[in-house]
Each structure stands twice: as structure tokens, then as C-alpha cells.
């Protein structure tokens, strides 16, 4: 009896050490990702056509600094840098929810048609109705939500399976991309050129009026998504197992899909459909934290760090040229997609 008690105590102590180590690693990874995003943000504030010394940047951020530095940092660079941070957070969190909920690494909003819905609605609102500003952003959000609802309804047959959802999403997305392309062929050359830059995903010319609506939506949607994710661990076990554990399967799934779709909509409305951020951020976070499940918060921080770093590279990669940030993220994400498809093909042949 004493030996059994000692073994139980030793097992409990070992489990406690493992949990503490997991919490320490989780905190360290989140801190490292946050510092990476912060470093990219500060570099984007300091470096440009007019370099601003770190001391002057700090002075501006604390309410001081000379007028020239305040104009460059506060009016030109800070809103763009903060917008990149929040957009990346929204895309990363959304991608993590989709991939974990549907249990499919291809279940990313820019693969399954949600982003295509936002972009098609934005192009339609701009070219057919002449909308701009907040009205255009509202159209993009509505398009993402409508695309998500359509995919969910088409995929639902006494439940939603990940594979079916992805395939139907790809089909819906292809149709929306065709609609978007048709609208662009009917537009004037200048309008089509501007729309093409936006569709690539760009932060060029972003200012405070673009940032504040995004921040307001993110402050509302991010906590709602994290709150809805309390049932995510059970849903990952499958519908029958989740129901057996007392989870409200359809209600929880619908709440998560709605939150993730809304995150994609507001991020796309602010910066365009920046490709592959939602696709690659969750796998990076899960590799940094194996065994942590969906890793929602690390995925959001990974997305923020990725967009901030990619936007800095887009501004300075080529002299005297500012690339759309979506070009840089596509350079990172496209090879990963090809590798994932090749790996899945090898597994399929082997099994």
C-alpha cells in the first residue's frame, strides 16, 4: 500500500512538472512571437525614405518629438504598422479555428472561399455601386459572411465533415473568383488596376481611418472567438464523442465558424485578401508548441509577426518600390502549400 501510494505521488509530481514545463514553454513562445512582431513594427517606424532614430521614435510614441518626426512616424508609418499587426492577428486566429475545427490543414479561409467572398463583394461594391471607404469595408465583410453561410449550408448533411466543407469551399471560391474576374474585365483600366493591387493584399496608403474600424471589430471578435473556442477540444474528437461529452456540437461549431469568418471579413476589408497568412500561421504555431492542440493565441501572434515582417520586407525589398504585402506572403505560403499537397499525395499512395 505504501509503495502504491509512493508511485501515485511520484506520478502526480511528474505530471505537475510536465504541466509547468508546458506552461513555461507556452509563455516563452508567445513572448518570442510578440517580441518578433514588435521588432518588425519598430523597424517599420524607423526605416524608410527618411530614417528616424530610435530615440525620436520613442519620443513620438510617448507624445513628444519634433514636428517632422511626429508627422513621419505618427501620421505616415504608425497606422500602417498597427494595421499590419491587427490584420495578421485576425488572419492567424481565423486560420487556426478553421483548421482545428475541420481537422484539415487545407481548411484555410483563403483556400476554401471565404476570402474570395469578401474580395468578390468588395469588387462588386466598388465597380457596380461606386462604394468606397467604410461602405466598401462593410461590403467585404458581408461577402465573407455570405460565402461562409453558403459553404456551411451546402456542406451540412446531419453535420459537417472537414473534407466535404473544404471541397465545397474550394468550389464556391472558384465560382466567386470567376465572378470577380468578370467584373474586372468590365471595369475601366484604372479601376481594374487599383482593384488588382487591393486583391493582392496591400497596406500601401493605409491611415488612421482604415485602422480604427478594424481595431473596433477586432476588440469585439477576438474575445468572442476565444470564448467560443472553449468547446473546440471536444469538437476535435468528432461529433459523436463531443456529443457524448455534453458539448452542443452544432451550436459550438456554428459560433466558431461565424467568429472565424467575421475575422476574415474585417481583415480583408482593411487590407485586402493577404494570401497564405491564415494558411501558414497555425502550422508554425503548432510546431513551436507540439501537443497544445489548436494553439489559437500563438497562431494569432504568429500571424501578426508574419504580416509585420512581410510588410517591412515589401517596403524595402526593392529600392524605390513598395510591393503589396500579399506578394511577400505568397512567396512564403505557396511553397508550403505545394509541399503539403505533395506530402498528402505520397501518404495517399502509400495507404
N, C-alpha and C positions, 0 to 999 in steps of 0.2 A: 504493500500500500504506500509506504514511504517512497519507494523507488518510482512508483507510478506518479505520485504527486510531484516528485522532483523532475521527472521527464515532462510533465504537463507545464510546470513552471518554466523549465528551460525553453520549451516550445513557445510559450507565451512571450518570454523575453526576446526570443529570436524574431518572432513576428513583430513585436514592438520596434525592434531595431530596424527591420526591413521597412516598416511604415515610416519611421523617422527619416531613414535614408531616402525613401521615395519623396517625402515632403521637401527635404533639403534639395534634392535634385530638381524637383518641380520649381521651387523658388529660384534656384540658381539659373535654370534655363530661361524662365520668364524674365529674370533680371537681365540676363545677357541679351535676350531679344529686344527688350525695351531700350537698353543702352545702345544697341546697334541702330535702332530706329532714331534715337535721339542724336547719335553721332552723325547720321546721314542728314537729319534735319538741320543741325548746326552748320554742317559743311555747306548745305544749300543756302544758308543765310549769309555765310561769309564769302563764298567764292562766286564770281560772276564777271560780267564786263567791268564792274567796279568792285574790287575786293574790299571787304570791310574787316578790319582787325577784330579778333575775338573780344577784346576789351570793349570796343564800340558796340558790337552786337549785344554783349551783356548789358551795357548801359541802356541801349534802346529797349531791351526786353524788360528792364526794371523801371522804365518810364523816363529815362534821361537821354543823353546823346545829342549830337548836333543835328540841325535840321536835315542836312544832306543824308546822314546815316539813317535818321528816322524814316525819311521817305523811301530810301532803297530797301531797308530791312522791313519796316512795318507795313508799308503800302504795297511794295512790289513782291517781296520774297516770302514773308511770313504767311500770308493767306494761302499761297500755293503749297508751301511746305506742310502746313497744318492740314490742308485738304488732302494731300497725299497720305498723310498719317491716318486720317479717319477713313478715307476710301479703302486703303489697304486693310484696315481693321474690319470693315464691313464685309469685304470680299472674302477675307480669310475665315472669318467666323461662319459666313454663309456656306462656303465650300465644306467646312468641317461638318456642319449639320447635315448637308445633303449626303456626303459620303458615308457618314456614320449611320444615318437613318436608313438609307437604302442599301447599305452594306455593299457598296460598289465603288471602286476607285475612279471610275469614269463618271460618277454622278456629280458632276460639277455644273454650276448654273450656266457657264459659257459653253458647255458641251450639250446639255440636254434642252436648250432652247429658251431658258428664262431670260438670259441676257439678250438673245435675239428678239424676244418680245418687247423688251424695253427699247432697244435700238430701232426696231421697226415702227413702234408707236411714236418715238421721237422724230424720226424722219417724216412720218405721215403728218404729225402735228406741225412740223416746220414748213414742209413744202406744200401741203394741201391747205392748211389753215393759217399759215403765216405766224404761228406762235413762237415765242422766244422767252428767255428768262425763266421765271418760276413756272409759268404755264407750260413751257416745254419740259421742264423737270417733272411736273405733275403728269404730263403725258407719258414720259418714260416710266415712271412708277406705275401708272395704270397699265401700261403694256406688259410690264413684268408680272404684275398680279394676274392679269387676264391669261397670260401664257401659262403661268403656274396652275391656275384653276383648270384650264383646258387640258393640260397634261394629266393632272390628277383625276379628272373625270373620265378621261379616255383610258387611263390605266387601272381604274378601280373596278374590280370584279370580286366582291366579297373580300376586299382587302387590296393592298398594293404591294406588289413584289418589286424588288430593286431592279431586276433585269428588264421587266416589262416597262417600268417607269422610264428607264434610260432609253430604251429603244423608241418608245413613243415620243419621248422628249426630243430625241435626235430628229425624228420625222417632222414634228411640229416646228422645231428650229429651222430645219431645211426649208419648209414652206414659208416661214417668216423671212428668212434671208432672201428667198426669191422675190417676195413682195417688196422688200426693202430695195433690192437691186432694180426692180421695175420702176419704183418711184424715183430712183436716182437717174434712170435713163430718161425720164420725162422732165427732169429739172434743168434749169439753166446751168451753164458750165460753172459759174462762180458758186452757186448754191450747192452743186454736186461736189465741188472741190472742198468746200467747208464741211459738208456732211461727211465726206470721206475721212478727213482729219479727225473729226469727232468720233467716227465709228472705229478708228484705230485705237482710240483711247488716249486722250491728251489732256494735260494740265496747263498748257500754254494759255496765258492770258487770264488765268483764274484770279479772282479777287475776293474781298470780304463778302460781297453779296452772294457769291457762289458758296461760300463756306458756312455761313450762319444757318441756312436751311438744312444743310447736310448735318451739321452738328446737332441741331434740334432733333432731327429724326433719329440720329444715332443714339443720342442720350435716352430716347424712348425705346428704341428697338433692341439695343444690345442687352439691357437688363431683362426685357421681356423674353428674348431668346434664351438667355441663361436660365431664367425661371422655368421656361417650358422644357428645358433640357433635363430637368430632374427625372423624367421618365425615360430618358434616352437609353440608359444602360439596360433597362428591361426590354425596350423595343428591339435592341440589337440582338436579343436572344431569339427573336421570332415572335409572330403574333400569338401563337398558342401558348408559348412559355410566358410571354408578357401578360396575357390574359389570366393565366394561372397564378401569376404573382400579384394579381389585383390591379394591374395597370389598365387605364382606359385607353385602349390601343388606338382607335380611330381619332378620338379627340386629341390625344397627345401627338399623334403623327400629323394631324392637320394643323395644330398650333405651331409645331416646329417648321413644317413646310411653309406656312404663311409667314412666319417671322423671318425665315431664311430668304424667302422670295422678296419680301419687303426690303431687306438689307441690300439685296442685289439691285432692286429698283432704285433706291435712293443713291447708291454708289454710282450706278450707271448714269443716272440723271445728272450727277455732279461732274463726272469726268469721262463719260463715255464707257463703252464696254471694254475695259482694260483686260486683255486676254491673259488667261492662264494663272492669274493670281489666286483665284478661288480653287484652281485645279491643283497647284503645286504646294500651296501653303500647308494644308493638312498633312500630307505625307512627310514633309520636312519636320513638322512639329511632332508627329508620331515617332519618327526615327530618333529624334532627340530625347523623347520620353517614352520608351517602349513600355508597354503594359499599362499605360494611362488611359486607354480607351479612346474616346473621341478627341481629347485634348483641345477643347474649344478655346480656352483662353490663350494657350500657346499658339494655336493656329491664327487667332486674331492678331497677336503680336508679330507672328511671322509674316502675315500679310502686310502689316504696317511697315515692318523693316524692309520687306521686298519692294513695295511701291516707293518708299522714300529713297532707297538706294537706286532703284531703276530710274526714278525721275532725275536724280542727281547725275547719273550716267547719261541720260537722254539730253540733258542740258550741256554737257561738257565733253561728250564722246567725240564729236566732230567740231572742229573750230568754226566759229561764227554760224553754227547751225543748231537749232533746237529740234530734236526729234520728238515725235509723240512717244509718251512713256510706254504705250502699248507695243511699240516696235521692240523695245528692250525686253519687256516681259515675255514677248513671244519668242525671242531668241533663247530665253531660258526654258520656257514651257514646252515648246514644240519638240525638242529632242526627248524630253521626259515622256511626252505622250507617245512618241514613236517607240521608245524603249518599253513602255508599259504594254503597248499593243503587241510588240514582238515577244515579250515575255509571256503574255497571255496566250499567244499563238503556240509557243513552244509547250506550254503546260497543256493546252488542248490536244496537241498531237500526242503528247506523252500519255495522257489519260484517256 
